[in-house]
Structures are given as structure tokens and as C-alpha cells.
């Protein structure tokens, strides 16, 4: 973490991006650590639903194994958010 507001700033940027003309057709993804988004207190966020509203895919990058575990449909835009597991 470089700034205590990194996760909040990233979410704000993604929300702003999604509001732009033509942005609904973009496919947005993020490659993240196994505890993906950190709050201003340095602890993992307990609610990351805001990211689910703006990202299509999240890939979790970790040091050891590959797991395909979670797939959930996002009702807001009908996109599918997939947890791709850890790579290493």
C-alpha cells in the first residue's frame, strides 16, 4: 500500500470510468493479492461489493496454487464476476 486511500481511489476511478459513454461495453479486470483490497486502516476490506459492480473479472495472484473456486452473477449489469484463484 502506498496511500491509505488506494482502494477508495481505485474504486472511485472505476466508478467514474463506468459512467462514461461506451464504458458499459468495456471488460474490466483486476489482478489482485489474495486479500485484494485494503482499507485505510491497512486491513482487508470486509465489503468489496463496490468492486463487483464495476469489474467483470478478478484474478487473485498468490504464491502457491491454482484454484478455480467462485463464480457469481452480478445482477446489476448481468456480467459474471469470476474468482480465478491463485497463481504461483
N, C-alpha and C positions, 0 to 999 in steps of 0.2 A: 504494500500500500504506500503510495506516495503522498496522498492527501486524505484526510478523514472523510472528505466528500466525494471520493472517486466513484463509488457505486451510485450515489444520488445524482451526480453529474452525468454519468453514463446513461442512467435511466431517463433523465431529462432530455438528453440529446436524442436518444432513440424515440422517445415520445414525440419530440418535435419533428424528427425525420418522418415518422409515420403519418404525420398530419399534412405533409407536403403533397402537392399534386403528383399523382403517379406512384407514390410510395407504397400504396397498398399492394401493388404487384411485385414489390421487391421481396426477395427471400433473404432474411437476415439471420445470421447465426453468430454464436459466440463460443469460443474455446476457453474453458474456464478451469480453475483448480477444483479439487474435489469438494471444497467448501466455497462455492462460486462467488458469492457477492458478500462483501464485508461492510458492516455498518460503520458509523462514525466512531463507535466505541472499540473498533478493531475486532469485533466478534462477528461470526457469520450471521447474515440476516435471517430471521425466522420466517419472514413473509417475502417471497420473491415473485409473487403473482404479477406485479407490475412488469417484470421482465417477460413473463409468459404472454402478456398482452402485446408485446412489441417484437419478440423474437420468434422465428419459426423453428429453429433448432438450437440446442445447446449441446456441445461436446465437452465432456469432462476429461481433463488430462491429468492423469495421476501416474505415479512411479511404477506400478506393478502389473496390473492385469487389464484384460479387456472384458467388459461386461456389457451386455445389451439388456437393460432391465426395465425401463419405464417408458411407456408411450401414453400420452394423454391428449385428448382432443380439446382444442380451445374453442369454446362456443362463440366467442366474440367475433372472430373473423373466419372461423371454420378451418384455421390452419392446424396442423398437427405439430406439437412440440415433442421431440424425442430426446430422451436422455440417452446419449450414445455410450456412456460408460467411461472407463478409464483406459488410457493408452500408455503403454510403457514396456 
